Amino acid sequence: MENNERNQKWWGLGFIWAGALVSIPSLLLGGSLVTGMGLSQTLWTALLGYALIVLIMIFQGMQSSDQGKPTVKVAEQVFGKVGSSKVISILLAIACLGWFGIQANVAGQAFSSLLGGFGISFPIWLSSLVWGIIMIFTAIYGVKLIRILAYIAVPYLVIVVLYGLYFAMDHGGLAAINHYHPATTMSFTNGLASTVGGFALGAVIAGDYSQFSVKRSDVVKAAIFGVIPAGVLMIGVGAVLTIVFKSSDINGVFAKVGSPLVGSLALVLATWKVNVINAYSGGIAIINVFNISPKYRKVTIWAIGLVGTMLAIGGILNYFTPIMNVLSATIPPVAGVMCASYWLINHGDKHLWHATEGVNWLGFFAWLVGAVVGCLPVILAFFPKGPQIPNNPLVGIVLSFVVYWVGEKVTVRQNDNAVKKN
């Protein structure tokens, strides 16, 4: 098993996290934030947002580092073996593999466009299938191959976005920034919620990759140096490109430079390295749902990834995107319950961890409270004319954390009273 090779260095894990953030969605997030606030406020929002993400990743990642287990297995204490495999794992599997299929289609479109620039006609459906298979192949060979991909893709993408930044500044960027006024108004709270929400799923499943690190300090360093610089850089560049070119689309910017090849390749690489994380974590979740033997891990990831890719090619997953948005909103409270148990109740003592048989109903109830609150704003957004609630995933995390902690205290007190009466 890959889990026997617990020799991961912190910079290797850091590259995986940097690879997840050095992406097109991060550029688009920067563009979205700056249209509602100034550049300086956008950067401060990014810094604080990713600092909060890092905090969640550290506390989630250290649990898996201590136990040498992925997120869904560590969750068996607070949700129970059945609760973790039949509820939490299913949510993670749908979210990860659903987005995998859609992103494979995005990569296919970018690659077809790239070949079209050379006069080669390559159907999008076939390109999506090819890239879906490439991404699945990368994922089934695990964290080692994901790290190698990150070692190649991250430096290239950083160079690309830095050149895009240089190109923007060389074409009146400084003057555009000085005279820029946001077209709309976005509160700092909403901007922070968007930043945290954009990587909340990654923070929850941090243990899938931190399980191969032996020391807690490696998890801390990887999260800090892998997430914050990459996240702030990408949001900053996306914001500047939006101000100067009215677009944070890196492909469009390089089309202006006259090098669409560079931009298209960046889009393919960015989608590729992010999507293997979806496939890998989704595969772990599926294995836990059906209690599949670890020796069939590669076959499972291959089969599920291929199904997701085929559904995306057929356009079916596009109809489920709103549903996946709702499911994704229910995932962050998982971290609240897990952290309350491991760090507050058990004081971070790894020897106090144990899997709970069946369903841990307190953990399930605490998660459900946070999940309902977390997904309510997403559901209300489907009805623009109705009441709207700001979407802030931190609320669901904190609420689940508090509910579990209070519930555990009450349960222990009741048990103590029962013992005294007997």
C-alpha positions as a Python dict, from the first residue, in 0.01 Angstrom:
ca = {
    (1, 'M'): (0, 0, 0),
    (2, 'E'): (108, 354, -68),
    (3, 'N'): (39, 435, 296),
    (4, 'N'): (343, 231, 398),
    (5, 'E'): (566, 491, 234),
    (6, 'R'): (530, 759, 498),
    (7, 'N'): (837, 952, 394),
    (8, 'Q'): (683, 1257, 228),
    (9, 'K'): (886, 1576, 263),
    (10, 'W'): (710, 1898, 345),
    (11, 'W'): (806, 2067, 19),
    (12, 'G'): (658, 1780, -180),
    (13, 'L'): (327, 1823, -3),
    (14, 'G'): (361, 2200, -38),
    (15, 'F'): (395, 2164, -416),
    (16, 'I'): (69, 1966, -427),
    (17, 'W'): (-112, 2246, -245),
    (18, 'A'): (51, 2513, -458),
    (19, 'G'): (-56, 2319, -765),
    (20, 'A'): (-415, 2321, -646),
    (21, 'L'): (-410, 2700, -606),
    (22, 'V'): (-210, 2796, -916),
    (23, 'S'): (-516, 2755, -1135),
    (24, 'I'): (-760, 2934, -1361),
    (25, 'P'): (-1037, 2945, -1095),
    (26, 'S'): (-798, 3135, -867),
    (27, 'L'): (-739, 3393, -1141),
    (28, 'L'): (-1113, 3422, -1196),
    (29, 'L'): (-1167, 3464, -822),
    (30, 'G'): (-922, 3754, -822),
    (31, 'G'): (-1114, 3912, -1109),
    (32, 'S'): (-1443, 3865, -927),
    (33, 'L'): (-1314, 4018, -604),
    (34, 'V'): (-1157, 4325, -764),
    (35, 'T'): (-1477, 4416, -947),
    (36, 'G'): (-1635, 4474, -606),
    (37, 'M'): (-1343, 4617, -409),
    (38, 'G'): (-1010, 4790, -469),
    (39, 'L'): (-688, 4605, -541),
    (40, 'S'): (-540, 4653, -194),
    (41, 'Q'): (-856, 4524, -26),
    (42, 'T'): (-861, 4228, -266),
    (43, 'L'): (-507, 4135, -162),
    (44, 'W'): (-587, 4168, 208),
    (45, 'T'): (-897, 3955, 157),
    (46, 'A'): (-690, 3690, -20),
    (47, 'L'): (-426, 3691, 255),
    (48, 'L'): (-676, 3652, 540),
    (49, 'G'): (-891, 3404, 347),
    (50, 'Y'): (-604, 3171, 270),
    (51, 'A'): (-469, 3209, 624),
    (52, 'L'): (-801, 3071, 748),
    (53, 'I'): (-784, 2792, 489),
    (54, 'V'): (-432, 2707, 606),
    (55, 'L'): (-554, 2690, 965),
    (56, 'I'): (-823, 2438, 871),
    (57, 'M'): (-578, 2239, 655),
    (58, 'I'): (-325, 2218, 937),
    (59, 'F'): (-574, 2085, 1191),
    (60, 'Q'): (-725, 1845, 938),
    (61, 'G'): (-390, 1737, 794),
    (62, 'M'): (-221, 1671, 1129),
    (63, 'Q'): (-496, 1424, 1222),
    (64, 'S'): (-416, 1213, 917),
    (65, 'S'): (-43, 1260, 969),
    (66, 'D'): (-79, 1125, 1324),
    (67, 'Q'): (-290, 827, 1221),
    (68, 'G'): (-149, 753, 875),
    (69, 'K'): (-503, 742, 739),
    (70, 'P'): (-698, 946, 480),
    (71, 'T'): (-972, 1189, 585),
    (72, 'V'): (-1266, 948, 553),
    (73, 'K'): (-1094, 691, 776),
    (74, 'V'): (-996, 942, 1046),
    (75, 'A'): (-1358, 1063, 1040),
    (76, 'E'): (-1472, 720, 1163),
    (77, 'Q'): (-1434, 835, 1524),
    (78, 'V'): (-1674, 1128, 1505),
    (79, 'F'): (-1916, 985, 1248),
    (80, 'G'): (-1875, 613, 1311),
    (81, 'K'): (-1766, 355, 1055),
    (82, 'V'): (-2111, 343, 895),
    (83, 'G'): (-2168, 719, 919),
    (84, 'S'): (-1834, 798, 759),
    (85, 'S'): (-1865, 544, 479),
    (86, 'K'): (-2232, 588, 391),
    (87, 'V'): (-2279, 963, 434),
    (88, 'I'): (-1954, 1161, 444),
    (89, 'S'): (-1774, 945, 187),
    (90, 'I'): (-2068, 963, -54),
    (91, 'L'): (-2075, 1344, -30),
    (92, 'L'): (-1700, 1368, -93),
    (93, 'A'): (-1717, 1118, -378),
    (94, 'I'): (-1998, 1300, -560),
    (95, 'A'): (-1834, 1640, -517),
    (96, 'C'): (-1483, 1529, -620),
    (97, 'L'): (-1576, 1301, -909),
    (98, 'G'): (-1852, 1530, -1037),
    (99, 'W'): (-1611, 1821, -1066),
    (100, 'F'): (-1353, 1583, -1214),
    (101, 'G'): (-1581, 1506, -1507),
    (102, 'I'): (-1662, 1870, -1573),
    (103, 'Q'): (-1297, 1980, -1550),
    (104, 'A'): (-1194, 1702, -1789),
    (105, 'N'): (-1435, 1854, -2036),
    (106, 'V'): (-1283, 2200, -1980),
    (107, 'A'): (-936, 2061, -2051),
    (108, 'G'): (-1070, 1891, -2365),
    (109, 'Q'): (-1210, 2218, -2495),
    (110, 'A'): (-882, 2399, -2429),
    (111, 'F'): (-679, 2128, -2604),
    (112, 'S'): (-909, 2124, -2908),
    (113, 'S'): (-875, 2501, -2927),
    (114, 'L'): (-498, 2469, -2903),
    (115, 'L'): (-484, 2222, -3194),
    (116, 'G'): (-726, 2442, -3388),
    (117, 'G'): (-464, 2716, -3381),
    (118, 'F'): (-242, 2487, -3588),
    (119, 'G'): (-521, 2405, -3830),
    (120, 'I'): (-588, 2063, -3676),
    (121, 'S'): (-952, 1973, -3620),
    (122, 'F'): (-990, 1757, -3310),
    (123, 'P'): (-1343, 1693, -3171),
    (124, 'I'): (-1401, 1828, -2822),
    (125, 'W'): (-1566, 1506, -2707),
    (126, 'L'): (-1263, 1302, -2811),
    (127, 'S'): (-1022, 1553, -2659),
    (128, 'S'): (-1219, 1544, -2331),
    (129, 'L'): (-1207, 1165, -2330),
    (130, 'V'): (-830, 1160, -2393),
    (131, 'W'): (-759, 1413, -2119),
    (132, 'G'): (-996, 1241, -1880),
    (133, 'I'): (-801, 917, -1929),
    (134, 'I'): (-468, 1099, -1884),
    (135, 'M'): (-592, 1253, -1559),
    (136, 'I'): (-723, 919, -1433),
    (137, 'F'): (-391, 754, -1518),
    (138, 'T'): (-209, 1020, -1317),
    (139, 'A'): (-442, 977, -1019),
    (140, 'I'): (-428, 597, -1001),
    (141, 'Y'): (-52, 607, -951),
    (142, 'G'): (-107, 819, -644),
    (143, 'V'): (59, 1103, -464),
    (144, 'K'): (407, 1041, -609),
    (145, 'L'): (294, 1106, -965),
    (146, 'I'): (75, 1397, -851),
    (147, 'R'): (385, 1555, -694),
    (148, 'I'): (588, 1506, -1012),
    (149, 'L'): (313, 1672, -1214),
    (150, 'A'): (309, 1962, -966),
    (151, 'Y'): (689, 1998, -992),
    (152, 'I'): (650, 2052, -1368),
    (153, 'A'): (322, 2243, -1387),
    (154, 'V'): (359, 2488, -1098),
    (155, 'P'): (684, 2656, -1214),
    (156, 'Y'): (552, 2681, -1570),
    (157, 'L'): (222, 2833, -1460),
    (158, 'V'): (391, 3075, -1221),
    (159, 'I'): (616, 3195, -1504),
    (160, 'V'): (313, 3232, -1730),
    (161, 'V'): (109, 3437, -1484),
    (162, 'L'): (410, 3651, -1390),
    (163, 'Y'): (469, 3725, -1756),
    (164, 'G'): (100, 3808, -1787),
    (165, 'L'): (145, 4047, -1495),
    (166, 'Y'): (452, 4203, -1660),
    (167, 'F'): (264, 4238, -1988),
    (168, 'A'): (-24, 4409, -1808),
    (169, 'M'): (203, 4653, -1627),
    (170, 'D'): (389, 4725, -1950),
    (171, 'H'): (60, 4819, -2118),
    (172, 'G'): (-51, 5093, -1885),
    (173, 'G'): (-117, 4872, -1586),
    (174, 'L'): (2, 5115, -1318),
    (175, 'A'): (-209, 5400, -1452),
    (176, 'A'): (-511, 5171, -1484),
    (177, 'I'): (-470, 5056, -1124),
    (178, 'N'): (-434, 5412, -992),
    (179, 'H'): (-753, 5524, -1169),
    (180, 'Y'): (-950, 5208, -1105),
    (181, 'H'): (-1289, 5223, -934),
    (182, 'P'): (-1485, 4902, -867),
    (183, 'A'): (-1798, 4868, -1080),
    (184, 'T'): (-1993, 4718, -788),
    (185, 'T'): (-1962, 4702, -411),
    (186, 'M'): (-1862, 4382, -234),
    (187, 'S'): (-1827, 4367, 143),
    (188, 'F'): (-1509, 4237, 299),
    (189, 'T'): (-1712, 3958, 461),
    (190, 'N'): (-1852, 3839, 128),
    (191, 'G'): (-1509, 3855, -33),
    (192, 'L'): (-1364, 3653, 252),
    (193, 'A'): (-1643, 3396, 219),
    (194, 'S'): (-1574, 3362, -155),
    (195, 'T'): (-1204, 3308, -93),
    (196, 'V'): (-1254, 3048, 179),
    (197, 'G'): (-1536, 2877, -11),
    (198, 'G'): (-1319, 2843, -321),
    (199, 'F'): (-1086, 2599, -145),
    (200, 'A'): (-1293, 2470, 148),
    (201, 'L'): (-1322, 2124, -6),
    (202, 'G'): (-943, 2104, -42),
    (203, 'A'): (-900, 2201, 323),
    (204, 'V'): (-1135, 1927, 443),
    (205, 'I'): (-962, 1652, 241),
    (206, 'A'): (-612, 1772, 334),
    (207, 'G'): (-560, 1446, 520),
    (208, 'D'): (-568, 1244, 198),
    (209, 'Y'): (-225, 1387, 118),
    (210, 'S'): (-92, 1466, 467),
    (211, 'Q'): (-127, 1099, 568),
    (212, 'F'): (211, 1037, 404),
    (213, 'S'): (389, 1293, 624),
    (214, 'V'): (529, 1164, 953),
    (215, 'K'): (580, 1494, 1135),
    (216, 'R'): (313, 1748, 1222),
    (217, 'S'): (561, 2026, 1149),
    (218, 'D'): (579, 1910, 786),
    (219, 'V'): (203, 1955, 754),
    (220, 'V'): (227, 2306, 899),
    (221, 'K'): (511, 2416, 670),
    (222, 'A'): (352, 2262, 361),
    (223, 'A'): (22, 2440, 422),
    (224, 'I'): (175, 2780, 499),
    (225, 'F'): (432, 2790, 219),
    (226, 'G'): (225, 2596, -33),
    (227, 'V'): (-108, 2777, -2),
    (228, 'I'): (-61, 3140, 99),
    (229, 'P'): (202, 3257, -156),
    (230, 'A'): (37, 3071, -445),
    (231, 'G'): (-316, 3176, -352),
    (232, 'V'): (-237, 3545, -300),
    (233, 'L'): (-25, 3557, -618),
    (234, 'M'): (-300, 3412, -834),
    (235, 'I'): (-573, 3634, -691),
    (236, 'G'): (-346, 3937, -728),
    (237, 'V'): (-261, 3859, -1090),
    (238, 'G'): (-625, 3784, -1171),
    (239, 'A'): (-723, 4119, -1019),
    (240, 'V'): (-459, 4314, -1215),
    (241, 'L'): (-547, 4144, -1544),
    (242, 'T'): (-913, 4227, -1486),
    (243, 'I'): (-832, 4593, -1419),
    (244, 'V'): (-605, 4631, -1723),
    (245, 'F'): (-767, 4401, -1979),
    (246, 'K'): (-1119, 4376, -1834),
    (247, 'S'): (-1062, 4000, -1815),
    (248, 'S'): (-877, 3754, -1588),
    (249, 'D'): (-876, 3489, -1863),
    (250, 'I'): (-506, 3404, -1901),
    (251, 'N'): (-573, 3241, -2238),
    (252, 'G'): (-735, 3560, -2365),
    (253, 'V'): (-445, 3769, -2235),
    (254, 'F'): (-188, 3559, -2417),
    (255, 'A'): (-397, 3575, -2730),
    (256, 'K'): (-337, 3950, -2707),
    (257, 'V'): (35, 3890, -2668),
    (258, 'G'): (27, 3677, -2981),
    (259, 'S'): (105, 3348, -2805),
    (260, 'P'): (-223, 3160, -2763),
    (261, 'L'): (-18, 2838, -2745),
    (262, 'V'): (125, 2949, -2411),
    (263, 'G'): (-215, 3034, -2268),
    (264, 'S'): (-384, 2717, -2392),
    (265, 'L'): (-104, 2500, -2253),
    (266, 'A'): (-136, 2682, -1920),
    (267, 'L'): (-509, 2609, -1912),
    (268, 'V'): (-457, 2240, -1987),
    (269, 'L'): (-182, 2202, -1726),
    (270, 'A'): (-380, 2395, -1465),
    (271, 'T'): (-686, 2176, -1513),
    (272, 'W'): (-480, 1857, -1522),
    (273, 'K'): (-300, 1903, -1190),
    (274, 'V'): (-613, 2020, -1006),
    (275, 'N'): (-826, 1739, -1145),
    (276, 'V'): (-599, 1456, -1037),
    (277, 'I'): (-664, 1568, -679),
    (278, 'N'): (-1038, 1537, -745),
    (279, 'A'): (-993, 1187, -889),
    (280, 'Y'): (-758, 1066, -615),
    (281, 'S'): (-970, 1189, -321),
    (282, 'G'): (-1291, 1084, -493),
    (283, 'G'): (-1148, 737, -542),
    (284, 'I'): (-1056, 710, -173),
    (285, 'A'): (-1411, 810, -80),
    (286, 'I'): (-1566, 553, -318),
    (287, 'I'): (-1344, 279, -175),
    (288, 'N'): (-1467, 369, 172),
    (289, 'V'): (-1832, 373, 64),
    (290, 'F'): (-1827, 18, -73),
    (291, 'N'): (-1551, -114, 156),
    (292, 'I'): (-1340, -207, -146),
    (293, 'S'): (-1007, -375, -81),
    (294, 'P'): (-712, -135, -117),
    (295, 'K'): (-560, -364, -380),
    (296, 'Y'): (-844, -259, -613),
    (297, 'R'): (-784, 114, -558),
    (298, 'K'): (-642, 174, -906),
    (299, 'V'): (-923, -14, -1079),
    (300, 'T'): (-1183, 176, -876),
    (301, 'I'): (-1040, 519, -956),
    (302, 'W'): (-1010, 421, -1321),
    (303, 'A'): (-1370, 301, -1350),
    (304, 'I'): (-1531, 591, -1162),
    (305, 'G'): (-1318, 854, -1336),
    (306, 'L'): (-1403, 713, -1676),
    (307, 'V'): (-1776, 714, -1597),
    (308, 'G'): (-1753, 1076, -1479),
    (309, 'T'): (-1569, 1176, -1796),
    (310, 'M'): (-1825, 1005, -2021),
    (311, 'L'): (-2113, 1177, -1840),
    (312, 'A'): (-1940, 1513, -1875),
    (313, 'I'): (-1882, 1456, -2247),
    (314, 'G'): (-2252, 1383, -2288),
    (315, 'G'): (-2337, 1705, -2107),
    (316, 'I'): (-2526, 1525, -1831),
    (317, 'L'): (-2311, 1656, -1546),
    (318, 'N'): (-2387, 2014, -1646),
    (319, 'Y'): (-2742, 1959, -1524),
    (320, 'F'): (-2611, 1839, -1190),
    (321, 'T'): (-2377, 2134, -1131),
    (322, 'P'): (-2629, 2315, -904),
    (323, 'I'): (-2673, 1993, -704),
    (324, 'M'): (-2296, 1955, -669),
    (325, 'N'): (-2276, 2316, -549),
    (326, 'V'): (-2522, 2232, -273),
    (327, 'L'): (-2337, 1913, -180),
    (328, 'S'): (-2004, 2098, -179),
    (329, 'A'): (-2152, 2349, 67),
    (330, 'T'): (-2232, 2065, 309),
    (331, 'I'): (-1873, 1941, 325),
    (332, 'P'): (-1687, 2217, 523),
    (333, 'P'): (-1875, 2139, 850),
    (334, 'V'): (-1709, 1796, 841),
    (335, 'A'): (-1388, 1972, 945),
    (336, 'G'): (-1568, 2144, 1234),
    (337, 'V'): (-1682, 1814, 1384),
    (338, 'M'): (-1349, 1638, 1331),
    (339, 'C'): (-1144, 1923, 1479),
    (340, 'A'): (-1372, 1957, 1783),
    (341, 'S'): (-1325, 1590, 1865),
    (342, 'Y'): (-954, 1555, 1792),
    (343, 'W'): (-823, 1886, 1921),
    (344, 'L'): (-1068, 2012, 2181),
    (345, 'I'): (-1209, 1692, 2332),
    (346, 'N'): (-899, 1470, 2296),
    (347, 'H'): (-649, 1758, 2322),
    (348, 'G'): (-464, 1641, 2011),
    (349, 'D'): (-357, 1312, 2173),
    (350, 'K'): (-331, 1072, 1880),
    (351, 'H'): (-353, 772, 2113),
    (352, 'L'): (-709, 865, 2212),
    (353, 'W'): (-832, 822, 1856),
    (354, 'H'): (-1041, 515, 1785),
    (355, 'A'): (-1295, 418, 1521),
    (356, 'T'): (-1657, 413, 1643),
    (357, 'E'): (-1876, 122, 1540),
    (358, 'G'): (-2197, 198, 1354),
    (359, 'V'): (-2303, 564, 1354),
    (360, 'N'): (-2189, 829, 1599),
    (361, 'W'): (-2517, 1018, 1615),
    (362, 'L'): (-2374, 1319, 1798),
    (363, 'G'): (-2117, 1375, 1524),
    (364, 'F'): (-2379, 1321, 1256),
    (365, 'F'): (-2620, 1570, 1421),
    (366, 'A'): (-2346, 1833, 1471),
    (367, 'W'): (-2245, 1802, 1106),
    (368, 'L'): (-2607, 1818, 989),
    (369, 'V'): (-2669, 2146, 1174),
    (370, 'G'): (-2367, 2308, 1009),
    (371, 'A'): (-2447, 2152, 671),
    (372, 'V'): (-2804, 2287, 666),
    (373, 'V'): (-2683, 2636, 753),
    (374, 'G'): (-2400, 2606, 500),
    (375, 'C'): (-2610, 2499, 203),
    (376, 'L'): (-2909, 2727, 271),
    (377, 'P'): (-2751, 3035, 102),
    (378, 'V'): (-2665, 2822, -203),
    (379, 'I'): (-3022, 2694, -229),
    (380, 'L'): (-3171, 3043, -187),
    (381, 'A'): (-2942, 3170, -466),
    (382, 'F'): (-3147, 2958, -707),
    (383, 'F'): (-3438, 3193, -637),
    (384, 'P'): (-3303, 3545, -702),
    (385, 'K'): (-3632, 3715, -619),
    (386, 'G'): (-3650, 3555, -274),
    (387, 'P'): (-3456, 3640, 44),
    (388, 'Q'): (-3079, 3599, 18),
    (389, 'I'): (-2829, 3501, 286),
    (390, 'P'): (-2453, 3566, 252),
    (391, 'N'): (-2267, 3243, 176),
    (392, 'N'): (-1999, 3193, 440),
    (393, 'P'): (-1866, 2837, 484),
    (394, 'L'): (-1692, 2939, 807),
    (395, 'V'): (-2033, 2971, 976),
    (396, 'G'): (-2113, 2605, 911),
    (397, 'I'): (-1767, 2494, 1030),
    (398, 'V'): (-1784, 2694, 1355),
    (399, 'L'): (-2144, 2591, 1422),
    (400, 'S'): (-2066, 2218, 1383),
    (401, 'F'): (-1755, 2262, 1599),
    (402, 'V'): (-1956, 2422, 1882),
    (403, 'V'): (-2251, 2182, 1860),
    (404, 'Y'): (-2024, 1877, 1881),
    (405, 'W'): (-1818, 2019, 2168),
    (406, 'V'): (-2125, 2116, 2373),
    (407, 'G'): (-2298, 1786, 2292),
    (408, 'E'): (-1994, 1587, 2402),
    (409, 'K'): (-1974, 1779, 2729),
    (410, 'V'): (-2343, 1722, 2801),
    (411, 'T'): (-2316, 1351, 2714),
    (412, 'V'): (-2015, 1300, 2942),
    (413, 'R'): (-2190, 1481, 3228),
    (414, 'Q'): (-2503, 1269, 3186),
    (415, 'N'): (-2296, 951, 3185),
    (416, 'D'): (-2111, 1060, 3499),
    (417, 'N'): (-2440, 1133, 3677),
    (418, 'A'): (-2578, 795, 3573),
    (419, 'V'): (-2270, 620, 3715),
    (420, 'K'): (-2302, 807, 4046),
    (421, 'K'): (-2668, 709, 4080),
    (422, 'N'): (-2581, 345, 4028),
}
